[in-house]
Amino acid sequence: MAKRDAPDLGGLVTAGAGATSASEIADGIFVSPGVSNAYRITTAEGDVQVNAGMAFEGPSIRERFAAVSDGALRVLVFTQSHPDHVGGTAAVADPKTEIIAQSSYPEVRGYWNRLMEFYARRSRVLWRSVLGDRTEMPASPPDPVPTLLFRDGHAFDLGGRNFELLSTPGGETTDSLVVWMPDERIVFTGNLFGPIFGHLPNLYTIRGDKIRSALRFVDSLERVRALEPDLLVTGHGDPVVGRGEIQKALRRIRDATRWIHDQTVEGMNAGKDVHTLMRDLVLPGKLAIGQGHGKTSWCVRAIWEEYAGWFHYRSTTELYPEPASSVWADVVALAGADALVARAKEHVDGDRPVEALHLTDMVLGDAGGHAGALEVRCAALEALLERSGRENFSEVQWLEGRLAEAREALGREGDDT
């Protein structure tokens, strides 16, 4: 299996920008790389396609596949209903194309459409440095309407090739599915395992989405593992080759996820608070796994809140709409901004950058531009970037974005003096 310990997620999702044609990954099976890859399976009676890419990618996907196959697109399958899987449908599908999705598709598309502005605004924060202006989404095309929805499984054959579609609701969406070709022993998993195969699943994305169930993820993983595929084709990057390698990777992902789940539940029952568990739970060496998309601490919090919700029994104030920031001005007025900044610098110097950010948030929330607070904030963010090892894409994108903002504000403060 190709080395996946230090993946470039930004590079994976922009791979399609430099591609001029589709590539053959197996006999009569082609990939068009993109924000999420699209795949074309050719047969003597027409073709099957897995996913349709983003709306802006649709025309390129159609052109690339037209160059390798003159077969009509008979069936289009969505492995989930995120925009990078369904957005290009209008460009790739013909009026006679059968479109197949899992039965939760209308529900998932429904809440995504209701929150489109919310998700788009947050996605721009995390992805602008990678996708540039493409994060400025134009008016979305109408949602593609599947011609067939299935609940647990659906099988069909076309041109001598057999296909089985299996529901895997533990993926990034509850309408997640995998495409299994039993004769060739090939499985298309889309983003069931996230964008980086072999890494910890992201049970909660900081872009925002419904929390994903750890146990449902494990069940879905086991459904794929039971197939014993020889080729596992994901939504990003190269396929994973070899039954033994695939089984080994799946067991490692399963065991790491299950350990985090079980230790979190045990800690909850023992009366430990969520922040203690986020800090203290570290995967043991035998279960160490890449965290380029999900993080152990984030999984802990997602599991906690999946079971127990938002009231953590820490403070009565959790029940009311006034946040802690509503009294920051009082703290600054009583303690003095300079004293708080001095203490924040002590935290940075003592390798406590998060504590430093708590204090600079107070000062900057009240005083707006405070050069000293901005300097300490920059130092704290730089320390967190160094501590992160720059492994987790979302964490790095968030920290770099906030660091750029702080430096820009500090520059403005300097111009005003």
N, C-alpha and C positions, 0 to 999 in steps of 0.2 A: 504494500500500500504506500502511496506517495506520502512524504512527510507533510504533516498538517499541524505541527506544533506551533508554528509562528505564521499563521495565514495572514494575508493582506486582504481583509474583507473589502476594503475600498477597491482594490484591484479586481477582485472577483466580480463585483457588481458592475464595473465599468468595462469588463472584458469585451462586451459586445460592441463597444464604440470603435474598436480597432479591427473587428472581424469583417472580412469581405465576403465570406462564403460559409456555408454550413460544413461541418466536419463529420466524417463517419466514425462512430464509436463502436459499432458492432455491425454485423451483416445486415445491411439495409436499414440501419438506424442512424440518424443524423442529429447533430446538436447545433442550435443557433444560440450562442452565448449572449447573455443579457443581464439586466438587473436580477431576473431569475431566468434560467435557461429554458428554452423551448426545445422539444424533441419531436422528430418526425420518424414514424415507423412506416416503411413502404411495404406494400403488398401487391399482388397481381390484380387485385380488384379495387385498388384505391388505397389511400393512406390514413393512418391514425396519427393525430398530433397530441402531445402532452403539453398543455399550457400555451398561453398566447402572449406573454410578456406585457410590458407597460403599453399604454396607448401610443406613445411616441415611437415605440419599437415595432409596432405591428407591420408597417410597410416593409421595413428591412427584413423582418422575419419571413414574410411572404416571398420576397425576392430571393433570399438565400435558399429557401426550400425549393422554390421553382427551378433553381439552377441544378438541383440534384435529383429531382423527381418531377415527372409530368403527370403523376397520378392525381386524381381529384381527392380533395380532403373529405373523406367520408365521415370521420369521427374526430371530435375535439373533446379532450378530457381535461377538466380542471382539478389539479391536486389540492387546491384550496382556493378561496375566493378573494384573496388580497389583490390589489390592483396590478401587482407585477406578475400575476398569473392569468388574469382575465382581461386586462385593459386593451390588448391588441386584437380582440376577437373580431371586431368589425372589419379589420384589414385582412385577417387570415382566413376567416370562414366564408363559405359560400352559402347561398340560401338553402341548399339541400344538405348541408353538413349537420349531422346529429351532434348535439352538444350535451355532454353527460357530466353531472356533478352529484355530490352526496346530498342527501335530503335536507341538511341544515343550511344549504347554500342561501336560500332566501332570508333566513334569520340573520346570518352573518353579514350578508350584503346590506341588510336593512340597518343594522346598527352602525356599520361603516358609513353608509350614506347619511345617516342622521348626524354623525360626528365628523363628517369629511373635513370641515374647516378646522376643527380642533386637531385632528390627526395631521393634516397637512401643515398646519402652523408649527407643530412640534417636530415633524419630520424635517422641516427646513432647517431647524436649529442643529440637528444631528448630521444631516447629509449635505448641507450646502457646500462644504469644502470638497466633497467627492463628486456630487452631481451638478454643482453650479446652478445655472438658470433652470435646469430641468426640474428643480424642486419647486419652481413657480408653476404650479399645476394649472393648465387652462381648464375651461369648463369640461367636466368629465363627460365622456360619451355615455349614452344610455347603457345601463347594465345589460350584458348579454343574458338572454333567457334560455336556460337549459331546456332541451326537448325531452330529457329523461333524467329523473332524480331517483336515486336508490338509497335504501336505508343502511344495510350492512354489507351487501355484496351484489355484484352484477357481472355476468360473464357474456362474452360474445366472441365470434371468430370472424375474420375477414381475410380473404385471399390466402387461406391456409395457415394463418397465424392466429393463435389463441390468446385471449386477453381476459384477465380477471381483475375487477376493481374491488378493493377492500377498504371499508371505512376504518380510519385510524384517528378518532376524535381527540387523541392526546397531542396532536400536532399544534402548529401555531394558531389554528382555528378548529372549531368543532366540526367543520365540514371537510377536514383533511381526509385524503384518501391516497392509496398507493395503487400503482398499475403493475400487475404481475403477469409476466409472460412465462407460463409454466414450462413450455417445451424448450425454450432457450434458457430458462432459469435466470431471467433478468427482472429486476424490480426497479420501478421508478418511484422514488419516495418524495419528490418535491422538497418542501422545507419541513417535513416531519421532524427532522433532527436539527432544524435550524439551518442557517446558511453555511455553517462550517461543520462538516461531518467529523465525528470523533471527539467533539468538544461538549462541554456541559450544556444542557438545554437552557434556553432563556425562558423561565417560567413567568417572567414579567419583563416586558420591554419598557425602558424609560421613555420611549415615545408615547406610551400609553396604549393599553388594550386590555381586554379581559384577562384576568389571571388564569394561567394554564395549570391544570391539575397534574401534580407530580405522579400520582398513581395511575392516572389515565394515560399519561405519557409512557410509563413503563409498560402498561398493558398493550399499547399500540406498538411499541418497540418489539415486544414479544411476539406480536402477530407477524411482524416482518421477519423476525429471527426464525420463527417456525417454518418459514418458506424455504430456508436454506439456499438463498440465492448465490449464484456464482458471479454475478455482476450487479452492483448496487449503484444506481444512477440517481444522483442528488440534484437539487436545484441550482447548485453552484459548483464550478470547478470540474475536475476530472472524475470519471466513475471510479468506484472502489472495486478492485479485481481480486477474485479468489475467495472461495467459500470459507476457508479457515481464517483469513484475514478479516473478513466481514463479521464472522461470528465472534472473533476475539474483540473487535471494536465495539460491537453491540453489547456484549457482556460487560465491558468496562463502563460504557455509558449507563447501562441499566444499574450496575452495582453502585456507581457513584451517586446517581440520582436517588436510588432507594436509601442509601446511607444517610444522605442529607435529610430526606423525608423522615426517616425513623428517628434520627437524633433530634430533629426539631420537635417532633411529637413528644419524645421522651422528655425533652427540656421543658416543654409547655406543661406537661403533667407534673413535673418536679417544681413548678412555680417560677421558672426562670423567665425574665422579660425578653422581649424580642431583640433589643439591642445587645444584650448579653450574648444571646445565641448567635446573632450576626457576627459579633466580634470573636467568639470563642470556637465556633464550629469550623474546623479546618479539615479538609479531606486527608485521611491518612495516606502515607506514601504509596501503598499498594493500590489505592484508588485514585491517585493523582491524575487529573485529566485537564486538557486545555480549557481555558475560560475566555476564549476570544469573543464570545457572544453572551453567554450566561455567566454569572458569578455565583460562587457559593453563598455569599452573604445575601445577595438579591434573591436567590432561591429560598433561603431560610425565611426571609420576610414574606415572599409570595406564599409559601406553605402556611405560615402563621396566619396571614390574612385570609387565605382561602378557607381556613377552618374557623377563625375567630373574628374576622372582620376588623373594623377600624378602631373600636374602642379597646384600648390596651390596659385599662384600669390603673393608669399611672397618675392621672390628675382629673379632678372634676371638670377642669376647663376643656377637656376633650369633648364634652357633651354640648358645648356652646360655640357660636359662630365667631367669637373674638379670639384670634390667634395670639400666640406669644408675642408676635411682632407689634401688637396693639399697645404694648407697654415699653417698647424699646426706647421711645423718646424719653420716658420717665427715667429709665436706667442711665441713659446718656446724660440727662440733665443732672442727676444726682452724683454720678461717678465722674463725669467729665469725659469728653471724647478723647482727649490726649491720654488720660489714664487708661482707658479701655484699649487704645491702640498700643500703648506700651505693654500692657499685659498680653495682648494678642501677639506682639513680637516675641515675648518670652515663650509663648506656646510654640511658635514657629521654630525658635532656637532650640526648644526642647523636643522637637520632632512630634509635635501635636498639632498638625496643620488644620484638622477639622475643628478643634477647639478655637483656633485662631479665627477661622471663618465665622464661627458663631458670633464672636465679638465684632469683627469688621462688618458683619451684616447689620448689627445694631447701630453702629456708628454711621454707616453709609445709608441705612434706611432712614435715619433721622437727619443727618447733615448733608446728604447728597454727595457732593464732591469733597472729600477730605483726603489730601495728598498722602498723609501718613497711613491712613487706613487702606488706601488703594495700593500703596507700596507693600504693606503687609499682606494684603489679599493676593497680590501677584506672587509673593514669596510662598504663600501657603498653597496656591494652585500649582506652582512649579514643583513643590515638594510632593504633592499628591500625584502629579504626573510621573515623577521619578519613582515613587513608591509603587505605582501601578505596573511598572515594567512595560507600559504601553501595550499590554496584551489585549485588553477588552476594548473592542471598537467603540461602543457607545460611551463608555467611561472616558476614553481618550478624547472623543469628539466633543463631549460636554465640557471637559476640563479645558481643552484648547480654546473652545469658543468663549468660555467665561474669562480665560486669561487674556484673550485678545480684547475683549470688552474692557477689562480692568486697565490694560495698558493704554488703550485709546482714551479712556477717561482720565488716566494719569497724565497723558500728554496734553489733554485740554486744560487740566489744572495747571500744568507748567506754563502753558501759553498765557494763562490769565494772571500769572504772577509777574 
